[in-house]
Amino acid sequence: MGVLVVAGSKGGTGKSLLSMSISAFLARKEADFALVDADPTEAASRWSQAIYEGPPFETYAERDEDKLAHLIADLGEQKRLVIVDTPGFDNLSSSVAIASADYVLIPCKSSEADLYEARATMNKVRSLARSTRRDIPARVVLNSVRSTTVANHAANEIRDAGLSPLKCSLGHRADYEVMTHSGKLPINGTAARELRALMAELTELEWLPK
């Protein structure tokens, strides 16, 4: 299947939340995957090992960029999918992960500053795709959106910038924050519907195993 990297030029966009959500969803489906946490905060790996409540899945925390490259390559030979949660661009591990990616998911909030950072991330992906001489598909997913009007405007801005937004988005909901403390993936309500729509769209793109 490949390597799915969740990337962004800075922190606070929801990279770890998305990595956690996708991992918990796939674990419930008994998918063959592993999560690699390359962020120095180790939020995703700490969550999966000490807080998460659900079917177990393999998680690795690796800050060293040289070891990270080998770990992603090794896991890519063993698993159908490898999910990589990355730090910001000030850390070389981010570039190493993107260069190893088959697909890149870019979480983005709806402010002008966040849209600017999403463009910077896409430019990084395109540069690394050029240097590795291969295509690296990337999509933007709007995260922590407070209204449908804002989501539509932000999606139009993303398209106008030559980027590709996903059809679905994640709202600004307490359930997502609660998940990071409770370890439980939302299974009811609006948050659960948003996550199911996200997973369905990623599966349709063949970024996630069916």
DATAJO-V445395 format. One record per pair of residues at least 12 apart in sequence whose C-alpha atoms are under 6 Angstrom apart, sorted by the first residue. I is the first residue (numbers start at 0). J is the second residue. D is the distance in whole Angstrom. If there is no record, write none. Layout:
# DATAJO-V445395
I_J_D, I_J_D
This chain:
# DATAJO-V445395
0_79_5, 0_80_5, 1_80_5, 1_101_6, 2_80_6, 2_81_5, 2_100_5, 2_101_5, 3_82_5, 3_100_6, 3_102_5, 3_103_6, 4_82_6, 4_83_5, 4_100_6, 4_103_5, 5_84_5, 5_103_6, 5_104_5, 5_105_6, 6_85_6, 6_105_5, 7_87_6, 7_105_6, 7_120_6, 8_87_5, 8_88_5, 8_120_6, 9_87_4, 10_87_6, 12_106_6, 12_107_6, 15_43_6, 26_54_6, 31_78_6, 31_79_6, 32_78_5, 32_79_6, 32_80_5, 32_81_6, 33_57_5, 33_58_6, 33_81_5, 34_58_5, 34_81_6, 34_82_5, 34_83_6, 35_58_6, 35_59_5, 35_60_6, 35_83_5, 36_59_6, 36_60_5, 36_83_6, 36_84_5, 37_61_5, 37_62_5, 37_84_6, 37_85_5, 38_85_5, 38_86_4, 39_62_6, 50_182_5, 51_182_4, 52_182_5, 52_183_6, 64_92_5, 98_127_6, 101_135_6, 102_135_6, 102_136_5, 102_137_6, 103_137_5, 104_137_6, 104_138_5, 105_139_5, 106_139_6, 106_140_5, 106_141_6, 107_141_5, 107_142_6, 108_141_6, 108_142_5, 108_143_6, 109_153_6, 138_163_5, 138_164_6, 139_164_4, 140_164_6, 140_165_5, 140_168_6, 141_168_5, 142_168_6, 142_169_5, 143_169_6, 143_170_5, 143_171_4, 144_170_4, 144_171_5, 145_170_6, 145_171_5, 167_197_6, 169_193_6
